[in-house]
């Protein structure tokens, strides 16, 4: 199973960076988890976020956030609508399902004919 995250929304913030105190480099990113296996692809409802300063090139963790950054984050989180989750079967999974149905039908037919 391979996990990856699809970027859904990026917002440039006008708040001061807690590291370099610049107010033009903060970028808040929301990502949604995407799972892929040999049988299916799934977009889940699991949301991830990150805050990155492009000026000093550091990731700002929630422990370092100021009250202003937290307020903006809460607002952006409320305004953010994730994509609908889905499950998409791959052709290999569909083939396995068809083969299983054919085998079950053959087994039932064999049992019915041998019972009579």
C-alpha positions as CSV (number, residue, x, y, z in Angstrom):
1,X,0.0,0.0,0.0
2,X,1.4,3.3,-1.1
3,X,0.3,6.5,0.8
4,X,0.7,9.9,-0.7
5,X,-0.9,13.3,-0.1
6,X,-2.6,15.4,-2.7
7,X,-2.4,19.2,-2.3
8,X,-5.9,20.5,-2.1
9,X,-5.4,24.2,-1.0
10,X,-2.4,26.5,-0.6
11,X,-2.8,29.9,1.1
12,X,-0.2,32.7,1.5
13,X,-0.5,34.2,4.9
14,X,0.4,37.9,5.8
15,X,1.4,37.0,9.4
16,X,4.9,37.3,10.8
17,X,7.1,34.2,10.7
18,X,8.0,33.1,14.2
19,X,11.6,32.4,12.9
20,X,12.6,35.3,10.7
21,X,9.8,37.8,11.5
22,X,9.1,38.4,7.8
23,X,5.5,38.9,6.9
24,X,5.5,37.9,3.3
25,X,6.7,34.3,3.2
26,X,4.3,32.1,5.2
27,X,2.4,29.5,3.2
28,X,-0.3,27.2,4.7
29,X,-0.9,24.0,2.7
30,X,-3.8,21.5,3.2
31,X,-3.3,18.0,1.8
32,X,-5.6,15.0,1.6
33,X,-4.4,11.4,2.0
34,X,-4.4,9.2,-1.2
35,X,-4.0,5.4,-0.9
36,X,-3.0,3.1,-3.8
37,X,-2.8,-0.7,-3.8
38,X,-2.7,-3.3,-6.5
39,X,-6.5,-3.6,-6.3
40,X,-7.8,0.0,-5.7
41,X,-7.2,3.7,-5.4
42,X,-8.7,5.6,-2.5
43,X,-9.0,9.3,-1.6
44,X,-9.6,9.4,2.2
45,X,-11.1,12.1,4.4
46,X,-7.8,12.3,6.3
47,X,-6.5,15.9,6.1
48,X,-2.9,17.1,6.8
49,X,-1.6,20.6,7.0
50,X,1.8,22.3,7.0
51,X,3.0,25.8,7.5
52,X,6.2,26.7,5.6
53,X,8.2,30.0,5.4
54,X,9.6,30.6,1.9
55,X,11.8,33.4,3.2
56,X,13.9,31.4,5.8
57,X,13.0,28.1,4.2
58,X,11.8,26.4,7.4
59,X,8.7,24.5,8.3
60,X,6.8,26.1,11.2
61,X,5.4,23.5,13.5
62,X,2.2,24.2,15.6
63,X,4.1,24.6,18.8
64,X,5.8,27.7,17.3
65,X,2.5,29.3,16.0
66,X,1.5,32.6,17.5
67,X,-2.1,33.4,18.4
68,X,-2.6,35.3,15.1
69,X,-1.4,32.3,13.1
70,X,-3.7,30.0,15.0
71,X,-6.7,32.3,14.3
72,X,-5.9,32.4,10.6
73,X,-5.4,28.7,10.5
74,X,-8.8,28.1,12.2
75,X,-10.5,30.4,9.7
76,X,-8.8,28.7,6.7
77,X,-9.7,25.3,8.1
78,X,-13.4,26.3,8.3
79,X,-13.3,27.7,4.8
80,X,-11.5,24.6,3.5
81,X,-13.7,21.9,1.9
82,X,-12.0,18.6,1.2
83,X,-12.7,16.6,-1.9
84,X,-15.2,13.8,-1.6
85,X,-13.6,10.5,-0.7
86,X,-13.9,7.7,-3.3
87,X,-12.9,4.1,-3.9
88,X,-11.9,3.2,-7.5
89,X,-11.3,-0.4,-8.3
90,X,-8.5,-1.3,-10.7
91,X,-9.0,-3.7,-13.6
92,X,-7.2,-6.5,-11.7
93,X,-9.7,-6.3,-8.9
94,X,-12.6,-6.4,-11.4
95,X,-11.1,-9.5,-13.0
96,X,-10.8,-11.2,-9.6
97,X,-14.4,-10.4,-8.8
98,X,-15.6,-11.9,-12.1
99,X,-13.5,-15.0,-11.6
100,X,-14.8,-15.5,-8.1
101,X,-18.4,-15.1,-9.3
102,X,-17.9,-17.6,-12.1
103,X,-16.3,-20.1,-9.6
104,X,-19.1,-19.8,-7.1
105,X,-21.7,-20.2,-9.9
106,X,-19.9,-23.3,-11.2
107,X,-19.7,-24.8,-7.7
108,X,-23.4,-24.1,-7.0
109,X,-24.3,-25.7,-10.4
110,X,-22.1,-28.7,-9.6
111,X,-23.6,-29.2,-6.2
112,X,-27.2,-28.9,-7.5
113,X,-26.5,-31.4,-10.3
114,X,-24.8,-33.9,-8.0
115,X,-27.6,-33.6,-5.4
116,X,-30.3,-34.7,-7.9
